[in-house]
Amino acid sequence: MKLNHPQITWENGLPHSVLFNDKYFCEENGLLESQYVFCEGNHLEERWKNLSSENPGTFTIGETGFGTGLNFLCAWKLWQACAPKNWMLHYISIEKYPLSVEDLKKSLQLWPTIIDYSSQLIELYAQLPNVPFVGFDDGKVKLTVIFDRVLAALDHMRKHVHVIDAWFLDGFAPAKNPDMWSQDVFTKMAALSRPGTTLGTFTVAGTVRRGLINQGFILTKVEGFGQKRHMLRGVFK
């Protein structure tokens, strides 16, 4: 599909979507939010440390909403720190309205502690619409971004990926972007999941909880990050 960059305003120095009237990350600390909601929400450090150092494999993350790429950068940094060297990380994300290179760069400049990672993403970002994936760490980390509507993108994902091991559900808020949180989305997620597939998301909206439970996810409501009282963690049974 034709790529349309979103209109961005900068409120208190943070990117804000005009179309969805929602922020890309929280005001308190988007980097810590990403680590808490998605990396900790999927128990990634513990799971990656327990991967077999004798039998190589691929761990696959599926994300709804690439946005600024901050979640990918957090996952990549954690993977580099604790995953066995014989394993590969494949990070597959969906994005209908990709940021321009300029807005991506301005957003990620907020986080100087991950500049070694963000600078590499910025360098390759413009290639993403034209290639199946871009590689980092000598090919040990693969990033695929599917630029399409969420249902079509999930269908495309299913054609090329055997299973998703962890989901990052990070579209704009369900009330503002309901297409990203529909029952059809959860049905397609379930088709890509296996027993033990996990998820993390910032929202506890009733429609999201019911939709995920109906597809076989066991959910736990836990303390949220910053001003958010709660968030969801889940596992597919």
N, C-alpha and C positions, 0 to 999 in steps of 0.2 A: 504494500500500500504506500501511497505518497506520504512522506514524512512531513509532519507539521510541528515546528518547534513551539512550545507553549510560551505565552506571554508571562513574564516573571516580573514581579515587583520585589523590592528589597525592603523589608520591614525590620527595623533594629538590626540591620546588617545580615538578615537571614532571607533565603529565597522563599517566595510565596506565589502559589499558582493563582492567576487571575481567573482562569476557566473554572476551577473547582473551589476557589475561595478557601484554600487550605494551605498549610505550611508543609514544607518538605521534611522538616524535622523539628523537634521541640526547641523551645527557647533556652531551656536549662543547659543542655549539652547534647547535641545530636550524636556525637561520637559515642559517648557513654550509653546513650539510649539504644543505639544500634547494637552495641556489645551485649547489653542486658536483655533486650527483648528478643533478639534473633540468635546470637551466638550462645548465650546462657540459656535462653528459652528452649533451644534444641539440644542442650547438654553437649555441645560440640567438643569442648576441650576433653572431657572424659571419654567420649566416644572415639575421638581421633587418637588419643593416647593408647586406646585398647585395640586399635587396628593391628592386624598381624604384620610383623616385620619380616616374616618369611614368605607369606603369600601375597603378592601384589594385587591391587584392585583399584577401582575408581569409586569415589564417594561423590554423589550428585546432589546438589542443592537446586531447588526450584524456587523462583521468586516471582511474585506478582507485583510489578512496579519497580523498575530499575532506578528511576529518579536521578539522584546525584551520584549513584554508584557507591555510596558510603557503606552500605551493608556488605557489598562485595569486598571492599577494601578491608573491612574488619575481619571477614571470614578468611580472606587470603592471608592476612597477617597472622591470625591464630593458626591457620593450617601450617604455615611455614615454621611456626614455633613448636608445634607438638605432634604433627602427623609423621608417620614413617616415611622415609625417603623413597620407598619403592611404590608408594601409592600416588594416585592422581586425583586432583579435585576438579570436577566439572561443575561450573556455576552457570545455570541457565536462567535468564531473566526475561520478563515480558515488559514491553514499554510501547504504548501507543503514541505518546507525545514526548519524544526525546529532547532533552535540553540541548541547546547549541553548545558548541565547544567553549565559547566565551563564558556562558552561564555555568557550565560544568566547572570550568577552571576557577571562576570566582567563588563558587560554592565550596570547593574542596580546599581552597586556600585558607579556609577557616580552621583547618586542622593540620597545623605544622608538624605534629608528632607522627603523622603517617605520610609525610611528603615523599618518602622513598617509594611508596606504593602508588600514591595518587598521581605523581608525575609520570609514571609509566602508563597508567590508565589514560591520562590526558593525551599522551603522545600517540596512542593507538585508537583513541575513541572514534575518530572520524572514519576509521576503516570498518567499524562494526556493521553498518547497514549493508556492506558489500561482500562480507566474508562469512563462512560458517561459524568461525570463532577466532579469537585472538589468544595467543599463548603467552604465559609469563613463567618465570623460574625454569627456563629451559624446557618448556612444554609440560611441566608438572602441574600447572594450573591453567585451565582452559575457561575462557569466558565466552558464552554465547548470549547474545541479546536478540530476541525475536521482536521485531517492530511491527506490531499488528494489534488488532482487537483481542481481548483476552481469550475468548472462546476459540477463535481461529488459531491463536498462538498456542493454546494448550493442545489442540489437535495436531499442530505441527510438532510440538514437543513429543507427543506420544509416538510419532512416526520415527523419531530419531533417538529416543532414550528408552532404555528398558525399564528403569524404575527411578523414582525420586526418593532419596534417603531422608531429606529434611526440607521442609517448606518454610520460606520467609513470606508471610502474607502482609504486604506493606503498601497496598494501594491507598489513595486518599480515603478519608473517613467514609464508612458505608452510607451515611446520610447524604454525602456530597458526591459520591462516585459509586452508585449502587451496582453498576454493571460488573465491577470487580469482585462483588461479594454475592453473586446470584447462586441459586441452587444448581444451575447448570455448571457453574465454575466448580462447585464442591464435588459434583458428580464426576467431572473430568479429573479433578485432583485425586479422587479415590481410585480411579482407573490407573493412575500413574504411581500409586502408593503400594507398599507391601506391609505385612505385619511388622510393626516396629518403626515405620516411617513416622517422623515427628513433625510438629509445626510450632511456630511461635508467631504471635501477632499482638499488636498493641490494643486491639479492640475487644470489647466484651459485649458488643451489640447482640440483642436477642436473636435477630435473624441470622447472624453469623453462627452463634452457638448452636441453634437448632439445625441449621443447614449442615454443619460439620458433624454433629451427632448423628443425623439421619444417614450420613454416608459412612459411618463406622469409626469415627474418631472419638476417642475418650478424652475429654477436656478437663483441665484443671484451671481454675481461676486463681491467680496469684497477685501479689502486690505489683502495681505498675511502676513505671519510671517517672520521676519528677512529679508533676501535678496530676498525673493520671492515677486514679486509685487502684485500678486493677488492669490486668492483661490476661491473655489466654496462652496456655501451653497444652499441647495435645499429642496423642500417639494413635496411630492407626492400628486397629485390632482385626 
